Amino acid sequence: MRAAQTTTDLPASAAQLRLAITRTARRLRQEAAGDLSPSATAALATAERHGPLTPSELADLERVSRPSATRSIGCLAERGLVARTPDPADGRSALVAVTPAGRDALRRLRGRKNAYLSKRMRRLADEDVETLSRAADILERLLDEDGLRGERG
């Protein structure tokens, strides 16, 4: 049930929201800039949230090709952020799990992103902070409907 929003307003509102989300995500990636690519960071966060998991499962969750997931896993493994162990259910595959170093890296990345947003949000009126909090809840519900919920780093 929509309030005063008309159907013709939805495309414009969606475009404005998409742009704001895209710009925010880009800025957060820049603020957290480390030596991991955005795709490797996303793979690490997914492995933390859903692991241990196979490279195929990671590819499915990240909606990337299996070779892309395998490259990300290789990069993460070289840095000691994930560990690969034989999959007991399939000897041809491996399970990928986040290491303590990987958890520390995610904690640092998330901390930088949170600090950036907190600094910006301090400038806002309390009611605006509450509005953003409500908007975050609404966005989570939208993502839940598509089965996409979860932190990405």
PyRosetta script that sets phi, psi and omega in degrees:
from pyrosetta import init, pose_from_sequence

init()
pose = pose_from_sequence("MRAAQTTTDLPASAAQLRLAITRTARRLRQEAAGDLSPSATAALATAERHGPLTPSELADLERVSRPSATRSIGCLAERGLVARTPDPADGRSALVAVTPAGRDALRRLRGRKNAYLSKRMRRLADEDVETLSRAADILERLLDEDGLRGERG")
pose.set_psi(1, 115.9)
pose.set_omega(1, 179.9)
pose.set_phi(2, -95.7)
pose.set_psi(2, 145.9)
pose.set_omega(2, 179.7)
pose.set_phi(3, -75.3)
pose.set_psi(3, -118.8)
pose.set_omega(3, -174.8)
pose.set_phi(4, -84.8)
pose.set_psi(4, 0.6)
pose.set_omega(4, -179.2)
pose.set_phi(5, -69.4)
pose.set_psi(5, 128.2)
pose.set_omega(5, 177.0)
pose.set_phi(6, -97.5)
pose.set_psi(6, 159.9)
pose.set_omega(6, -178.9)
pose.set_phi(7, -58.1)
pose.set_psi(7, -36.7)
pose.set_omega(7, -179.0)
pose.set_phi(8, -70.0)
pose.set_psi(8, -22.9)
pose.set_omega(8, 177.9)
pose.set_phi(9, -78.5)
pose.set_psi(9, -23.5)
pose.set_omega(9, -174.7)
pose.set_phi(10, -59.7)
pose.set_psi(10, -46.0)
pose.set_omega(10, 179.4)
pose.set_phi(11, -60.0)
pose.set_psi(11, -40.9)
pose.set_omega(11, 179.1)
pose.set_phi(12, -67.4)
pose.set_psi(12, -42.0)
pose.set_omega(12, 178.1)
pose.set_phi(13, -64.2)
pose.set_psi(13, -41.7)
pose.set_omega(13, 178.9)
pose.set_phi(14, -62.6)
pose.set_psi(14, -41.6)
pose.set_omega(14, 179.5)
pose.set_phi(15, -64.2)
pose.set_psi(15, -43.3)
pose.set_omega(15, 179.2)
pose.set_phi(16, -63.9)
pose.set_psi(16, -43.6)
pose.set_omega(16, 179.4)
pose.set_phi(17, -64.7)
pose.set_psi(17, -44.6)
pose.set_omega(17, 179.2)
pose.set_phi(18, -58.2)
pose.set_psi(18, -45.4)
pose.set_omega(18, 179.8)
pose.set_phi(19, -62.9)
pose.set_psi(19, -44.9)
pose.set_omega(19, 179.9)
pose.set_phi(20, -63.0)
pose.set_psi(20, -41.5)
pose.set_omega(20, 179.0)
pose.set_phi(21, -66.1)
pose.set_psi(21, -44.0)
pose.set_omega(21, -179.3)
pose.set_phi(22, -61.9)
pose.set_psi(22, -46.8)
pose.set_omega(22, 179.8)
pose.set_phi(23, -64.7)
pose.set_psi(23, -39.7)
pose.set_omega(23, 178.6)
pose.set_phi(24, -64.5)
pose.set_psi(24, -46.1)
pose.set_omega(24, 179.9)
pose.set_phi(25, -61.0)
pose.set_psi(25, -42.9)
pose.set_omega(25, 178.9)
pose.set_phi(26, -61.2)
pose.set_psi(26, -45.7)
pose.set_omega(26, -178.4)
pose.set_phi(27, -65.1)
pose.set_psi(27, -38.7)
pose.set_omega(27, 177.9)
pose.set_phi(28, -64.7)
pose.set_psi(28, -39.9)
pose.set_omega(28, 176.6)
pose.set_phi(29, -61.9)
pose.set_psi(29, -41.5)
pose.set_omega(29, 179.7)
pose.set_phi(30, -65.0)
pose.set_psi(30, -41.8)
pose.set_omega(30, -178.6)
pose.set_phi(31, -66.3)
pose.set_psi(31, -33.9)
pose.set_omega(31, -178.3)
pose.set_phi(32, -90.2)
pose.set_psi(32, 2.4)
pose.set_omega(32, -172.1)
pose.set_phi(33, -41.4)
pose.set_psi(33, 116.8)
pose.set_omega(33, 174.1)
pose.set_phi(34, -125.2)
pose.set_psi(34, -151.8)
pose.set_omega(34, -179.4)
pose.set_phi(35, -99.4)
pose.set_psi(35, 11.1)
pose.set_omega(35, 176.3)
pose.set_phi(36, -102.7)
pose.set_psi(36, 140.7)
pose.set_omega(36, 175.8)
pose.set_phi(37, -71.8)
pose.set_psi(37, 160.6)
pose.set_omega(37, 176.3)
pose.set_phi(38, -57.6)
pose.set_psi(38, -36.8)
pose.set_omega(38, -179.4)
pose.set_phi(39, -70.6)
pose.set_psi(39, -37.2)
pose.set_omega(39, 177.2)
pose.set_phi(40, -67.8)
pose.set_psi(40, -39.6)
pose.set_omega(40, 177.5)
pose.set_phi(41, -62.8)
pose.set_psi(41, -43.6)
pose.set_omega(41, 178.4)
pose.set_phi(42, -63.4)
pose.set_psi(42, -41.6)
pose.set_omega(42, 179.0)
pose.set_phi(43, -63.5)
pose.set_psi(43, -41.2)
pose.set_omega(43, 179.0)
pose.set_phi(44, -63.0)
pose.set_psi(44, -44.6)
pose.set_omega(44, 179.1)
pose.set_phi(45, -64.2)
pose.set_psi(45, -39.2)
pose.set_omega(45, 178.6)
pose.set_phi(46, -66.9)
pose.set_psi(46, -41.1)
pose.set_omega(46, 177.7)
pose.set_phi(47, -63.4)
pose.set_psi(47, -36.9)
pose.set_omega(47, 177.4)
pose.set_phi(48, -65.5)
pose.set_psi(48, -44.4)
pose.set_omega(48, -175.0)
pose.set_phi(49, -72.8)
pose.set_psi(49, -38.8)
pose.set_omega(49, -171.3)
pose.set_phi(50, -114.6)
pose.set_psi(50, -6.8)
pose.set_omega(50, -171.5)
pose.set_phi(51, -76.9)
pose.set_psi(51, 172.1)
pose.set_omega(51, -5.2)
pose.set_phi(52, -67.0)
pose.set_psi(52, 147.6)
pose.set_omega(52, -178.0)
pose.set_phi(53, -147.6)
pose.set_psi(53, 161.8)
pose.set_omega(53, 179.3)
pose.set_phi(54, -81.4)
pose.set_psi(54, 160.9)
pose.set_omega(54, 175.3)
pose.set_phi(55, -57.8)
pose.set_psi(55, -36.2)
pose.set_omega(55, 178.3)
pose.set_phi(56, -65.4)
pose.set_psi(56, -40.8)
pose.set_omega(56, 177.9)
pose.set_phi(57, -64.5)
pose.set_psi(57, -41.1)
pose.set_omega(57, 177.6)
pose.set_phi(58, -61.8)
pose.set_psi(58, -44.6)
pose.set_omega(58, 179.4)
pose.set_phi(59, -60.0)
pose.set_psi(59, -43.2)
pose.set_omega(59, 179.6)
pose.set_phi(60, -63.4)
pose.set_psi(60, -46.2)
pose.set_omega(60, -178.7)
pose.set_phi(61, -64.9)
pose.set_psi(61, -36.8)
pose.set_omega(61, -179.4)
pose.set_phi(62, -85.1)
pose.set_psi(62, -9.0)
pose.set_omega(62, -178.0)
pose.set_phi(63, 57.8)
pose.set_psi(63, 47.2)
pose.set_omega(63, 176.0)
pose.set_phi(64, -127.5)
pose.set_psi(64, 170.5)
pose.set_omega(64, 178.1)
pose.set_phi(65, -72.9)
pose.set_psi(65, 157.9)
pose.set_omega(65, 177.8)
pose.set_phi(66, -59.2)
pose.set_psi(66, -44.7)
pose.set_omega(66, 177.6)
pose.set_phi(67, -59.1)
pose.set_psi(67, -37.1)
pose.set_omega(67, 177.8)
pose.set_phi(68, -64.4)
pose.set_psi(68, -43.3)
pose.set_omega(68, 178.4)
pose.set_phi(69, -63.7)
pose.set_psi(69, -41.4)
pose.set_omega(69, 179.6)
pose.set_phi(70, -62.5)
pose.set_psi(70, -40.6)
pose.set_omega(70, 176.6)
pose.set_phi(71, -62.5)
pose.set_psi(71, -45.0)
pose.set_omega(71, 179.0)
pose.set_phi(72, -61.7)
pose.set_psi(72, -43.8)
pose.set_omega(72, 179.5)
pose.set_phi(73, -61.4)
pose.set_psi(73, -42.4)
pose.set_omega(73, 178.7)
pose.set_phi(74, -59.9)
pose.set_psi(74, -45.0)
pose.set_omega(74, 178.1)
pose.set_phi(75, -61.0)
pose.set_psi(75, -45.1)
pose.set_omega(75, -179.3)
pose.set_phi(76, -67.3)
pose.set_psi(76, -39.4)
pose.set_omega(76, 179.8)
pose.set_phi(77, -66.4)
pose.set_psi(77, -40.8)
pose.set_omega(77, 178.2)
pose.set_phi(78, -58.3)
pose.set_psi(78, -33.4)
pose.set_omega(78, -178.6)
pose.set_phi(79, -89.8)
pose.set_psi(79, -0.7)
pose.set_omega(79, 179.2)
pose.set_phi(80, 76.2)
pose.set_psi(80, 19.7)
pose.set_omega(80, -177.6)
pose.set_phi(81, -89.7)
pose.set_psi(81, -22.6)
pose.set_omega(81, 172.8)
pose.set_phi(82, -134.1)
pose.set_psi(82, 157.5)
pose.set_omega(82, 175.9)
pose.set_phi(83, -123.0)
pose.set_psi(83, 141.8)
pose.set_omega(83, 176.7)
pose.set_phi(84, -107.6)
pose.set_psi(84, 132.8)
pose.set_omega(84, 175.7)
pose.set_phi(85, -130.1)
pose.set_psi(85, 153.2)
pose.set_omega(85, 179.3)
pose.set_phi(86, -59.1)
pose.set_psi(86, 140.6)
pose.set_omega(86, 177.7)
pose.set_phi(87, -80.5)
pose.set_psi(87, 116.3)
pose.set_omega(87, -178.6)
pose.set_phi(88, -64.4)
pose.set_psi(88, -21.7)
pose.set_omega(88, -179.7)
pose.set_phi(89, -86.6)
pose.set_psi(89, -17.8)
pose.set_omega(89, -177.0)
pose.set_phi(90, -153.1)
pose.set_psi(90, 102.9)
pose.set_omega(90, -176.4)
pose.set_phi(91, -62.3)
pose.set_psi(91, -15.0)
pose.set_omega(91, 179.2)
pose.set_phi(92, -85.1)
pose.set_psi(92, -8.9)
pose.set_omega(92, -174.6)
pose.set_phi(93, -120.5)
pose.set_psi(93, 173.4)
pose.set_omega(93, 178.6)
pose.set_phi(94, -128.2)
pose.set_psi(94, 159.6)
pose.set_omega(94, 171.6)
pose.set_phi(95, -105.5)
pose.set_psi(95, 139.0)
pose.set_omega(95, -179.3)
pose.set_phi(96, -110.4)
pose.set_psi(96, 129.2)
pose.set_omega(96, 178.3)
pose.set_phi(97, -135.1)
pose.set_psi(97, 147.1)
pose.set_omega(97, 179.1)
pose.set_phi(98, -74.6)
pose.set_psi(98, 137.5)
pose.set_omega(98, 176.8)
pose.set_phi(99, -88.8)
pose.set_psi(99, 168.5)
pose.set_omega(99, 173.9)
pose.set_phi(100, -56.3)
pose.set_psi(100, -36.6)
pose.set_omega(100, 177.5)
pose.set_phi(101, -64.5)
pose.set_psi(101, -36.4)
pose.set_omega(101, 177.3)
pose.set_phi(102, -65.8)
pose.set_psi(102, -41.5)
pose.set_omega(102, 177.5)
pose.set_phi(103, -63.5)
pose.set_psi(103, -40.2)
pose.set_omega(103, 178.0)
pose.set_phi(104, -63.5)
pose.set_psi(104, -42.2)
pose.set_omega(104, 179.4)
pose.set_phi(105, -61.9)
pose.set_psi(105, -43.8)
pose.set_omega(105, 178.1)
pose.set_phi(106, -63.8)
pose.set_psi(106, -41.0)
pose.set_omega(106, 179.0)
pose.set_phi(107, -60.3)
pose.set_psi(107, -43.1)
pose.set_omega(107, 179.5)
pose.set_phi(108, -65.9)
pose.set_psi(108, -45.3)
pose.set_omega(108, 179.1)
pose.set_phi(109, -59.8)
pose.set_psi(109, -47.7)
pose.set_omega(109, -179.6)
pose.set_phi(110, -64.2)
pose.set_psi(110, -38.4)
pose.set_omega(110, 178.8)
pose.set_phi(111, -60.9)
pose.set_psi(111, -43.1)
pose.set_omega(111, 179.0)
pose.set_phi(112, -64.4)
pose.set_psi(112, -42.0)
pose.set_omega(112, 179.5)
pose.set_phi(113, -64.9)
pose.set_psi(113, -44.8)
pose.set_omega(113, 179.7)
pose.set_phi(114, -63.3)
pose.set_psi(114, -39.3)
pose.set_omega(114, 179.3)
pose.set_phi(115, -64.3)
pose.set_psi(115, -41.2)
pose.set_omega(115, 178.5)
pose.set_phi(116, -59.9)
pose.set_psi(116, -49.7)
pose.set_omega(116, -179.2)
pose.set_phi(117, -65.8)
pose.set_psi(117, -41.2)
pose.set_omega(117, 179.4)
pose.set_phi(118, -59.3)
pose.set_psi(118, -42.7)
pose.set_omega(118, 179.3)
pose.set_phi(119, -60.0)
pose.set_psi(119, -44.3)
pose.set_omega(119, 179.6)
pose.set_phi(120, -68.2)
pose.set_psi(120, -40.6)
pose.set_omega(120, -175.6)
pose.set_phi(121, -70.5)
pose.set_psi(121, -22.9)
pose.set_omega(121, 177.6)
pose.set_phi(122, -60.2)
pose.set_psi(122, -24.8)
pose.set_omega(122, -178.5)
pose.set_phi(123, -78.4)
pose.set_psi(123, -12.5)
pose.set_omega(123, -174.0)
pose.set_phi(124, -88.9)
pose.set_psi(124, 156.0)
pose.set_omega(124, 172.5)
pose.set_phi(125, -69.7)
pose.set_psi(125, 153.4)
pose.set_omega(125, 179.9)
pose.set_phi(126, -53.3)
pose.set_psi(126, -40.6)
pose.set_omega(126, -178.5)
pose.set_phi(127, -65.5)
pose.set_psi(127, -32.6)
pose.set_omega(127, 176.9)
pose.set_phi(128, -70.1)
pose.set_psi(128, -38.7)
pose.set_omega(128, 176.7)
pose.set_phi(129, -63.0)
pose.set_psi(129, -42.4)
pose.set_omega(129, 177.4)
pose.set_phi(130, -62.8)
pose.set_psi(130, -39.8)
pose.set_omega(130, 178.0)
pose.set_phi(131, -62.7)
pose.set_psi(131, -43.3)
pose.set_omega(131, 177.8)
pose.set_phi(132, -63.6)
pose.set_psi(132, -38.2)
pose.set_omega(132, 177.5)
pose.set_phi(133, -63.1)
pose.set_psi(133, -43.6)
pose.set_omega(133, 177.0)
pose.set_phi(134, -64.3)
pose.set_psi(134, -41.0)
pose.set_omega(134, 179.4)
pose.set_phi(135, -62.4)
pose.set_psi(135, -39.5)
pose.set_omega(135, 177.7)
pose.set_phi(136, -61.5)
pose.set_psi(136, -42.3)
pose.set_omega(136, 177.2)
pose.set_phi(137, -61.2)
pose.set_psi(137, -43.1)
pose.set_omega(137, -179.3)
pose.set_phi(138, -64.8)
pose.set_psi(138, -44.4)
pose.set_omega(138, 178.6)
pose.set_phi(139, -62.1)
pose.set_psi(139, -39.4)
pose.set_omega(139, 176.7)
pose.set_phi(140, -60.8)
pose.set_psi(140, -41.9)
pose.set_omega(140, 177.8)
pose.set_phi(141, -62.2)
pose.set_psi(141, -43.1)
pose.set_omega(141, 177.8)
pose.set_phi(142, -59.8)
pose.set_psi(142, -42.8)
pose.set_omega(142, 179.9)
pose.set_phi(143, -68.6)
pose.set_psi(143, -36.9)
pose.set_omega(143, 177.4)
pose.set_phi(144, -58.4)
pose.set_psi(144, -37.8)
pose.set_omega(144, -178.6)
pose.set_phi(145, -61.6)
pose.set_psi(145, -29.0)
pose.set_omega(145, 179.6)
pose.set_phi(146, -98.4)
pose.set_psi(146, 2.9)
pose.set_omega(146, -177.7)
pose.set_phi(147, 70.3)
pose.set_psi(147, 26.2)
pose.set_omega(147, -175.3)
pose.set_phi(148, -107.1)
pose.set_psi(148, 6.3)
pose.set_omega(148, -173.9)
pose.set_phi(149, -66.9)
pose.set_psi(149, 147.8)
pose.set_omega(149, 176.3)
pose.set_phi(150, 140.6)
pose.set_psi(150, 148.0)
pose.set_omega(150, -178.6)
pose.set_phi(151, -74.2)
pose.set_psi(151, 142.3)
pose.set_omega(151, -178.2)
pose.set_phi(152, -113.3)
pose.set_psi(152, 22.5)
pose.set_omega(152, 175.7)
pose.set_phi(153, 105.4)
pose.dump_pdb("model.pdb")
